[in-house]
Amino acid sequence: MEEERIPVDPEAGHGRGRMAMVSLPFRTTTPVVELARRFSLALLLLLVSTFIVWFDRGSYVDNTAHDGISFVDAIYYSTVTVTTTGYGDITPVSPHARLINAIVITPLRIGFLVLLVGTTIEVLANEGRRGLRDAGWRRHMRNHTVVIGYGTKGRSAVNTLRAHDIPQDRIVVIDSRPSAVAEANRQGLAAFEGDATRRDLLRRAEIGKAREVIITLNRDDTAILTTLTVRQLNSRAHIVVSGREEQNLPLLRQSGADAVVTSADAVGRLLGLSSVNPYVGTVVDDLLSAAHGMEVGQRMVTPQEVGARPSDIVNEKVLAVIRNDTLRNFYDPTLDKLQTGDMLIIVRKAVHRGGTTTGMIPVI
């Protein structure tokens, strides 16, 4: 991911008359704030010129009137001077006033024009550069993970992916809130702002090339519609959805989700376990936490482990084995010896990976 700090367009991703483009990290300031800052600088230059003329008004003459230079005349003179070459109706007559015009007013005029023209050119250049960067990002983005919804669950999912060595430049966030997009950018993630049920937004996030899609929305009906749309655009991606209500799980699975996690019920069960069996709740919470205690993971069986029994594995406890796309729990009587191609679901001591590849696949 580039380390250049890139201004983020707050309207990107809305799709209201504009094409949604990726918002890359980092966010520094909005165009509105930048324009306000430049307008303030231009106004400051105009005020400086006005007060110079007003305080030295005795050195100026108004060729169209003979009642002296008023404050309004000073504003008029400064305005036409910094924006044009002047009309000649008000002119400096004393040597020092002409000198001040040469060494002070003229640089102010140049600065004003540079500020005005520079703002226009920068806006056009930024739009062009943003389009080029968006096209380049889309061209190289494939086999990535798309996280739809960057709330508490979405951030936790991203942290888990990072902890299991998923590169952050392979993670894309979609959220309808500008604050969530800005937060994702600050965390070094590419993000889109907009409604994830819209096909054009999902296409711009290259959902058709994604390997994993994680949907963590607050409403089950929105999650179902989003899952349906994602599955229609990508029939191969592994889709994990967070649901809130148990009765909606069948609908989420029928919508195309490969795995469904019920957040409300899961939290409720953990609360119940922690109340009735405190140590059981502690162990479950430890398994769900990252970087300390124990962790649950998934990995391929090694050549040295082929032919061994699951209970023979050292420093890890095998919970289940995936063989021929079938999950076999450790107590399955048909699960005798490990075979080539088996995938192990294991519990082991959590280790800090430090960004290196360990071969572990996170269990979401």
Backbone torsions as a table, in degrees:
resi	resn	phi	psi	omega
1	MET	NA	134.3	-178.0
2	GLU	-65.8	146.5	-179.3
3	GLU	-93.6	-3.1	177.8
4	GLU	-65.7	134.7	177.8
5	ARG	-80.1	121.8	-172.0
6	ILE	-116.0	125.2	175.1
7	PRO	-61.2	140.8	-177.6
8	VAL	-107.3	128.5	178.3
9	ASP	-76.8	117.4	-177.4
10	PRO	-66.5	-16.6	179.6
11	GLU	-89.7	-7.7	-178.0
12	ALA	-65.3	132.8	177.5
13	GLY	97.6	-16.1	-179.5
14	HIS	-65.7	-37.0	179.6
15	GLY	75.3	14.4	-179.0
16	ARG	-94.5	81.1	-179.1
17	GLY	84.5	0.1	-179.7
18	ARG	-129.9	157.2	177.2
19	MET	-86.5	126.6	-179.5
20	ALA	-67.5	130.7	177.8
21	MET	-125.0	156.1	-176.4
22	VAL	-65.9	141.4	176.1
23	SER	-103.9	110.0	-174.8
24	LEU	-95.1	151.5	177.7
25	PRO	-69.7	148.1	6.2
26	PHE	-112.4	160.4	177.6
27	ARG	-92.8	128.4	-179.1
28	THR	-112.9	-55.9	-179.9
29	THR	-152.6	160.6	-179.9
30	THR	-93.4	157.7	176.8
31	PRO	-58.1	-35.3	-179.9
32	VAL	-62.6	-44.9	179.0
33	VAL	-64.8	-41.5	-179.8
34	GLU	-64.6	-42.8	177.9
35	LEU	-64.8	-39.6	177.7
36	ALA	-63.4	-38.7	178.5
37	ARG	-64.3	-42.9	-178.9
38	ARG	-70.8	-36.7	176.1
39	PHE	-62.9	-39.5	178.2
40	SER	-64.4	-39.1	177.8
41	LEU	-64.5	-42.5	179.1
42	ALA	-63.2	-41.1	178.4
43	LEU	-65.0	-37.5	178.1
44	LEU	-63.2	-43.2	177.5
45	LEU	-60.7	-41.6	179.6
46	LEU	-64.7	-40.8	179.9
47	LEU	-67.4	-39.7	178.3
48	VAL	-59.6	-46.1	179.1
49	SER	-63.4	-40.1	-179.1
50	THR	-62.6	-46.3	-177.7
51	PHE	-69.7	-31.4	175.4
52	ILE	-61.4	-46.8	-179.9
53	VAL	-67.5	-40.7	-177.0
54	TRP	-65.2	-45.9	-178.9
55	PHE	-69.3	-22.9	179.6
56	ASP	-112.5	31.8	-172.6
57	ARG	-63.7	-21.6	178.6
58	GLY	-70.1	-14.7	179.9
59	SER	-94.8	6.3	-179.2
60	TYR	-118.2	153.0	177.7
61	VAL	-129.3	138.7	176.9
62	ASP	-99.6	111.5	-175.7
63	ASN	-72.2	-11.0	-178.9
64	THR	-103.7	-9.5	179.4
65	ALA	-147.3	164.7	-175.9
66	HIS	-128.2	25.2	-178.6
67	ASP	-105.8	21.0	178.3
68	GLY	85.3	-179.3	-177.9
69	ILE	-100.6	117.0	176.3
70	SER	-89.5	173.5	178.4
71	PHE	-64.1	-36.4	176.9
72	VAL	-63.9	-39.9	176.7
73	ASP	-62.1	-37.5	178.7
74	ALA	-65.1	-41.9	177.7
75	ILE	-63.8	-44.5	179.6
76	TYR	-60.4	-48.0	-178.3
77	TYR	-60.4	-45.0	-178.9
78	SER	-64.5	-39.7	-178.3
79	THR	-64.2	-49.4	-177.6
80	VAL	-73.2	-22.1	-179.2
81	THR	-77.6	-46.4	-176.8
82	VAL	-77.4	-19.6	-178.8
83	THR	-101.6	-23.4	178.6
84	THR	-136.5	-162.4	176.0
85	THR	-95.8	6.1	178.8
86	GLY	87.7	159.9	-178.5
87	TYR	-105.1	-10.2	177.3
88	GLY	85.4	-0.9	179.9
89	ASP	-74.6	-30.7	174.0
90	ILE	-118.3	123.8	-175.4
91	THR	-137.3	148.4	173.5
92	PRO	-76.7	139.1	-177.2
93	VAL	-115.2	-30.0	-179.2
94	SER	-82.2	152.4	-179.0
95	PRO	-58.2	-43.5	-177.0
96	HIS	-68.5	-32.1	177.5
97	ALA	-66.9	-39.9	177.4
98	ARG	-67.1	-36.0	177.4
99	LEU	-65.7	-42.3	177.0
100	ILE	-61.7	-40.3	176.3
101	ASN	-60.7	-38.4	-176.7
102	ALA	-72.1	-41.4	-172.3
103	ILE	-100.0	-13.2	-178.9
104	VAL	-119.9	-57.2	-175.4
105	ILE	-64.2	-42.4	-179.9
106	THR	-61.0	-47.7	174.8
107	PRO	-59.3	-35.6	176.9
108	LEU	-63.6	-40.6	177.9
109	ARG	-62.2	-44.9	179.6
110	ILE	-62.9	-43.3	179.1
111	GLY	-62.2	-39.3	178.9
112	PHE	-62.9	-45.7	-179.1
113	LEU	-66.5	-40.1	177.6
114	VAL	-62.4	-41.5	179.3
115	LEU	-63.4	-43.3	-179.0
116	LEU	-67.1	-51.3	-178.4
117	VAL	-68.4	-39.3	-179.5
118	GLY	-61.6	-37.8	178.6
119	THR	-63.5	-44.5	179.6
120	THR	-62.7	-47.1	-178.6
121	ILE	-64.3	-40.5	-178.3
122	GLU	-65.9	-39.9	178.0
123	VAL	-60.2	-46.5	179.3
124	LEU	-64.8	-42.1	-179.0
125	ALA	-65.7	-41.5	-179.8
126	ASN	-64.4	-40.5	178.0
127	GLU	-63.4	-42.6	178.6
128	GLY	-66.0	-43.4	179.4
129	ARG	-65.7	-38.6	178.4
130	ARG	-62.6	-40.9	177.3
131	GLY	-63.8	-41.3	178.9
132	LEU	-65.4	-42.9	179.5
133	ARG	-65.6	-38.2	178.2
134	ASP	-63.8	-44.5	179.6
135	ALA	-64.2	-41.6	178.6
136	GLY	-64.9	-41.2	179.0
137	TRP	-62.9	-44.8	-179.0
138	ARG	-64.9	-35.6	-177.4
139	ARG	-65.9	-32.4	-175.8
140	HIS	-100.6	-1.4	-176.3
141	MET	-91.7	115.5	176.1
142	ARG	-157.9	158.2	-177.7
143	ASN	53.3	37.5	-178.5
144	HIS	-102.8	177.6	178.0
145	THR	-113.4	128.0	178.7
146	VAL	-107.0	123.2	177.7
147	VAL	-107.4	114.2	-178.7
148	ILE	-99.8	109.8	-175.5
149	GLY	103.8	111.5	-176.4
150	TYR	-115.9	51.4	172.6
151	GLY	-90.1	-151.4	-179.2
152	THR	-60.8	-45.6	-179.7
153	LYS	-67.9	-41.3	179.8
154	GLY	-63.6	-43.4	178.3
155	ARG	-63.7	-39.9	178.4
156	SER	-64.8	-39.1	177.7
157	ALA	-63.2	-43.4	179.3
158	VAL	-64.0	-42.6	178.5
159	ASN	-61.5	-37.1	177.8
160	THR	-67.3	-41.9	177.5
161	LEU	-60.4	-44.1	179.3
162	ARG	-63.9	-40.2	180.0
163	ALA	-63.6	-23.1	178.9
164	HIS	-105.9	31.4	167.8
165	ASP	67.4	25.3	170.4
166	ILE	-81.2	118.9	-177.4
167	PRO	-59.2	140.1	-177.6
168	GLN	-68.4	-22.3	176.8
169	ASP	-79.6	0.1	173.7
170	ARG	-105.6	11.4	179.7
171	ILE	-117.1	130.1	-180.0
172	VAL	-124.4	134.0	-178.3
173	VAL	-108.0	139.5	172.0
174	ILE	-125.2	127.1	178.0
175	ASP	-153.2	150.0	-178.1
176	SER	-85.5	-7.6	-176.9
177	ARG	-100.3	128.6	177.5
178	PRO	-58.4	-35.5	-179.3
179	SER	-65.4	-36.6	178.9
180	ALA	-69.4	-39.5	177.2
181	VAL	-63.2	-42.7	178.6
182	ALA	-63.1	-40.6	178.6
183	GLU	-64.6	-41.8	176.8
184	ALA	-61.6	-41.1	177.4
185	ASN	-62.0	-42.0	179.3
186	ARG	-64.2	-26.8	177.4
187	GLN	-86.5	5.4	176.4
188	GLY	85.8	20.5	-176.9
189	LEU	-108.5	144.5	169.9
190	ALA	-75.0	145.1	-174.6
191	ALA	-149.5	154.2	174.4
192	PHE	-121.3	139.3	175.4
193	GLU	-104.4	125.4	179.2
194	GLY	156.4	-176.8	-178.3
195	ASP	-84.0	118.3	-175.6
196	ALA	-72.5	-5.9	175.9
197	THR	-84.3	-8.1	-179.5
198	ARG	-84.9	127.5	-175.4
199	ARG	-64.2	-39.6	-176.5
200	ASP	-64.6	-36.3	177.4
201	LEU	-67.5	-43.7	178.8
202	LEU	-63.3	-38.2	178.2
203	ARG	-64.7	-38.8	180.0
204	ARG	-69.8	-23.2	172.8
205	ALA	-83.7	7.2	179.3
206	GLU	55.9	45.1	-179.2
207	ILE	-63.7	-28.2	-180.0
208	GLY	-67.9	-19.0	179.3
209	LYS	-104.1	0.9	-175.4
210	ALA	-72.0	148.1	175.7
211	ARG	-92.6	-38.3	-179.5
212	GLU	-131.0	143.6	173.5
213	VAL	-131.4	124.0	178.8
214	ILE	-114.3	121.9	-176.4
215	ILE	-112.4	115.3	-178.1
216	THR	-128.6	72.0	-179.4
217	LEU	-100.8	161.0	-174.3
218	ASN	-85.1	-13.7	-178.7
219	ARG	-121.2	134.0	-179.1
220	ASP	-67.8	-35.9	-179.2
221	ASP	-66.2	-38.6	176.3
222	THR	-67.7	-37.9	178.5
223	ALA	-64.5	-38.6	179.5
224	ILE	-65.6	-46.6	179.6
225	LEU	-64.0	-40.5	178.1
226	THR	-64.2	-42.3	179.1
227	THR	-62.7	-43.2	177.3
228	LEU	-59.2	-44.4	-178.4
229	THR	-66.4	-44.4	179.7
230	VAL	-62.3	-43.6	-178.0
231	ARG	-66.0	-34.6	177.2
232	GLN	-67.3	-33.2	-179.1
233	LEU	-84.9	-21.3	-179.8
234	ASN	-146.1	106.5	-177.4
235	SER	-84.4	-9.2	-174.5
236	ARG	-105.8	-19.9	-174.6
237	ALA	-65.8	148.6	174.4
238	HIS	-87.5	117.4	-173.5
239	ILE	-108.7	124.4	175.9
240	VAL	-115.3	129.1	-174.8
241	VAL	-124.0	139.5	172.9
242	SER	-96.2	120.5	177.4
243	GLY	-110.2	156.6	-177.8
244	ARG	-100.9	-36.8	-174.4
245	GLU	-114.6	140.0	-177.6
246	GLU	-61.3	-37.7	-175.8
247	GLN	-69.6	-13.5	179.6
248	ASN	-92.2	-4.3	-178.0
249	LEU	-60.5	-45.0	178.1
250	PRO	-59.0	-39.1	179.2
251	LEU	-65.6	-40.0	178.9
252	LEU	-64.4	-40.9	178.8
253	ARG	-68.5	-41.3	178.1
254	GLN	-66.3	-23.3	178.6
255	SER	-74.2	-13.7	178.1
256	GLY	121.9	4.9	179.5
257	ALA	-72.7	135.4	175.6
258	ASP	-82.7	-29.2	178.0
259	ALA	-145.4	141.5	-179.5
260	VAL	-128.2	129.3	177.6
261	VAL	-115.1	121.8	179.7
262	THR	-89.3	105.1	-174.4
263	SER	-65.9	-46.9	-176.8
264	ALA	-65.2	-46.8	-179.8
265	ASP	-66.5	-38.3	-179.4
266	ALA	-63.5	-44.2	177.8
267	VAL	-64.5	-41.1	178.7
268	GLY	-62.2	-43.0	178.5
269	ARG	-64.2	-40.4	179.4
270	LEU	-65.2	-39.0	176.7
271	LEU	-63.2	-42.4	178.6
272	GLY	-63.8	-44.0	178.2
273	LEU	-61.3	-43.0	-178.8
274	SER	-65.7	-27.6	179.1
275	SER	-80.8	-47.9	-176.1
276	VAL	-79.9	-45.9	-179.0
277	ASN	-127.2	84.7	-172.4
278	PRO	-54.6	-40.8	-177.1
279	TYR	-70.6	-34.0	176.0
280	VAL	-64.3	-44.0	177.2
281	GLY	-61.6	-37.5	178.9
282	THR	-64.3	-42.3	-179.8
283	VAL	-65.8	-43.7	179.6
284	VAL	-62.8	-43.1	178.4
285	ASP	-63.6	-36.8	178.1
286	ASP	-64.0	-40.9	-179.9
287	LEU	-65.5	-31.2	-179.4
288	LEU	-82.4	-19.0	-180.0
289	SER	-81.6	162.4	-176.4
290	ALA	-117.6	152.0	169.6
291	ALA	71.8	7.1	174.9
292	HIS	-155.9	158.1	-179.5
293	GLY	67.5	-126.5	179.3
294	MET	-110.2	159.2	176.9
295	GLU	-141.2	150.7	175.6
296	VAL	-101.2	134.2	-179.2
297	GLY	-145.6	174.7	-179.4
298	GLN	-133.2	132.3	179.7
299	ARG	-151.2	164.0	176.7
300	MET	-78.3	148.7	173.7
301	VAL	-68.1	141.4	-179.4
302	THR	-88.4	158.1	178.4
303	PRO	-57.0	-33.3	-179.6
304	GLN	-70.3	-20.9	-177.5
305	GLU	-93.1	-11.0	179.8
306	VAL	-63.6	128.6	-178.1
307	GLY	95.9	-15.1	178.7
308	ALA	-83.9	162.5	175.6
309	ARG	-87.1	152.6	178.9
310	PRO	-54.7	-34.4	-178.9
311	SER	-73.0	-11.6	180.0
312	ASP	-83.9	-9.8	-178.1
313	ILE	-65.8	131.0	-176.1
314	VAL	-93.7	141.0	175.7
315	ASN	67.9	6.5	177.0
316	GLU	-143.6	152.5	175.5
317	LYS	-114.1	121.2	-179.4
318	VAL	-82.2	119.3	177.4
319	LEU	-88.8	-36.5	-177.2
320	ALA	-160.1	163.8	178.4
321	VAL	-129.7	132.3	175.2
322	ILE	-98.6	114.8	-177.8
323	ARG	-131.5	122.6	-178.3
324	ASN	55.3	43.7	178.5
325	ASP	62.3	23.5	177.5
326	THR	-121.5	129.4	-179.9
327	LEU	-85.0	123.8	178.7
328	ARG	-119.0	118.0	178.7
329	ASN	-70.6	163.1	-173.9
330	PHE	-62.7	-24.1	-179.0
331	TYR	-89.8	2.0	179.6
332	ASP	-64.5	123.1	-177.9
333	PRO	-64.1	-23.0	179.8
334	THR	-80.6	-7.8	-178.6
335	LEU	-91.9	88.2	-177.0
336	ASP	-98.4	-67.1	-178.3
337	LYS	-121.1	149.1	-179.6
338	LEU	-74.3	144.1	-177.6
339	GLN	-121.9	160.8	176.7
340	THR	-61.1	133.1	-178.8
341	GLY	94.3	-6.8	177.6
342	ASP	-67.8	145.5	173.9
343	MET	-111.8	127.9	-175.0
344	LEU	-102.1	135.1	168.5
345	ILE	-101.1	115.8	-170.2
346	ILE	-128.3	160.6	169.9
347	VAL	-116.8	132.5	178.8
348	ARG	-150.3	174.1	177.9
349	LYS	-67.9	133.1	-179.9
350	ALA	-64.6	137.3	-179.8
351	VAL	-125.2	148.1	175.7
352	HIS	-88.0	121.2	-172.9
353	ARG	-87.5	-27.5	177.9
354	GLY	63.4	27.5	175.5
355	GLY	86.6	3.9	179.2
356	THR	-97.6	154.0	-177.6
357	THR	-80.1	129.7	-179.5
358	THR	-114.5	-7.3	-178.0
359	GLY	85.9	-1.8	179.4
360	MET	-82.0	142.0	175.2
361	ILE	-113.7	127.4	-178.6
362	PRO	-65.8	145.2	173.0
363	VAL	-98.3	111.8	-178.1
364	ILE	-89.7	NA	NA
